[in-house]
Amino acid sequence: MRLLKTVLYLLLVTYFYSCSEAYIPRPYGYFRVDLPTHEYRMVDTLGLPYRFALPKNVKLISHSERTDRYSIDLHYEKLNANIFCSYLPVKGNLVNLLEDSRKFVYKHSVRADGISEKAFQNKERNVHGLLYDLKGNTASSVQFLVTDSAHHFFRGALYFNNVPNKDSIAPMSNYIREDVIRIMETFEWKK
């Protein structure tokens, strides 16, 4: 009988002490992505009318067989992302090209929390551009364009190959944004 009372006493004590703390749900976490250091090499191949510093961890995909033969894709295999780049010659239609690019960016305003524009200019290389940062769960978080205002127009848009979630892709988007800035800073037109 005494053994039964001791066991019941231990069970009651264990019950009250084990239930003293309230359950706290853990926040949802994301996988950690180890981002490589930024390293670049100059791209001056494929007969393109431009060149720039390409990140070493990026695969350049040329579209030389298509009608837009000077357009390229920059593929980030480990990050599951692409920067789709288009080249168009300027033939008195610069205003239309700029407006089309602006419309393309602002189509994302339905899902964007905000869109900011940052002007870029390199007078020595005759490169002028805009960098667009799109905040929120947009399909594209970074877009850019560069032009010489007379002959060349180049634009790029970053897309991840998954459903956009600003919290999970933020580190990778910021990493690629640094690469986009470097591309704009080193961009040159070939004559």
Beta strands, then each sheet from edge to edge (+ up, - down):
strand 1: 40-43
strand 2: 50-55
strand 3: 59-62
strand 4: 72-76
strand 5: 81-89
strand 6: 112-122
strand 7: 127-136
strand 8: 142-147
strand 9: 152-160
strand 10: 188-189
sheet 1: 1+ 2- 10+
sheet 2: 3+ 4- 5+ 9- 8+ 7- 6+
end
